[in-house]
Amino acid sequence: MEARGIEVAETVPASRKLQRADALDLLRKAARVAVAKGRKLTEFSGANTTSDEAVTAMLGTTGNLRAPTLVAGDTLLVGFNEALYTEVFG
């Protein structure tokens, strides 16, 4: 992130497990949500989106929020997809 001049406002250590309630809080604040699982990319749009499908997509098999999770403005990125990160961060 530093290589692109992006300032990290908050880092949450992996030892702090973020679960369904945390995912729901993040989802409510986002206008756009993109969830990457391998090469598959699923997008959800609209502020105050709280669909069970979106929350479930954000969680891994353990029930914890997938990593990495980033908030960039009103966009929430869950999981890693190089093309998506390039689009969002240039």
C-alpha positions in Angstrom: 0.0 0.0 0.0 2.8 2.3 0.9 4.3 1.9 -2.6 1.2 3.5 -4.1 1.1 6.3 -1.5 -1.9 4.9 0.3 -2.2 5.7 3.9 -3.5 2.9 6.2 -5.8 4.4 8.8 -6.3 1.3 10.9 -4.9 -2.2 11.0 -6.7 -5.0 12.8 -4.4 -7.9 13.9 -5.4 -11.4 12.7 -5.7 -12.5 16.4 -8.8 -10.3 16.6 -11.5 -12.3 14.9 -14.1 -10.2 13.1 -17.4 -12.1 12.7 -20.9 -11.7 11.2 -21.8 -8.7 13.3 -18.6 -6.9 12.3 -19.2 -7.8 8.6 -22.8 -6.4 8.9 -21.5 -3.1 10.4 -19.0 -2.7 7.5 -21.6 -3.6 5.0 -24.1 -1.0 6.2 -21.5 1.8 5.7 -20.5 0.8 2.2 -22.0 2.0 -1.1 -20.2 -0.7 -3.0 -19.0 -4.1 -1.8 -16.7 -6.4 -3.8 -16.0 -9.9 -2.5 -13.2 -11.9 -4.1 -12.8 -15.7 -3.6 -10.0 -16.9 -5.8 -10.8 -15.7 -9.3 -14.5 -15.3 -8.6 -15.6 -11.7 -7.9 -19.0 -10.9 -6.5 -20.3 -7.3 -6.2 -23.1 -5.9 -4.1 -24.2 -2.3 -4.4 -26.3 0.3 -2.6 -25.8 1.9 0.8 -27.4 0.1 3.7 -27.3 -3.2 1.9 -27.7 -5.8 4.6 -28.6 -8.9 2.6 -27.8 -12.2 4.1 -26.2 -13.2 0.8 -23.7 -10.3 1.0 -22.8 -11.0 4.7 -22.3 -14.7 4.0 -20.1 -13.9 1.0 -17.9 -11.8 3.3 -17.3 -14.7 5.7 -14.8 -17.5 5.4 -15.5 -21.2 6.3 -14.7 -20.5 10.0 -17.4 -17.8 10.2 -14.8 -15.0 10.4 -14.5 -12.0 8.0 -12.3 -13.0 5.0 -8.9 -11.3 4.8 -7.7 -9.0 3.5 -10.6 -6.6 4.1 -10.2 -2.9 3.1 -12.4 0.1 3.2 -11.5 2.7 0.5 -13.9 5.6 0.8 -17.4 4.1 0.4 -16.0 0.9 -1.2 -15.5 -2.3 0.8 -13.1 -4.9 -0.5 -13.1 -8.4 0.9 -10.6 -10.9 -0.2 -7.9 -10.3 -2.8 -8.3 -9.7 -6.6 -5.5 -8.0 -8.3 -7.6 -6.5 -11.1 -10.1 -5.1 -8.5 -7.3 -3.5 -6.4 -5.8 -2.0 -9.6 -9.2 -0.5 -10.4 -9.8 0.9 -7.0 -6.2 2.1 -6.1 -4.9 2.8 -9.6 
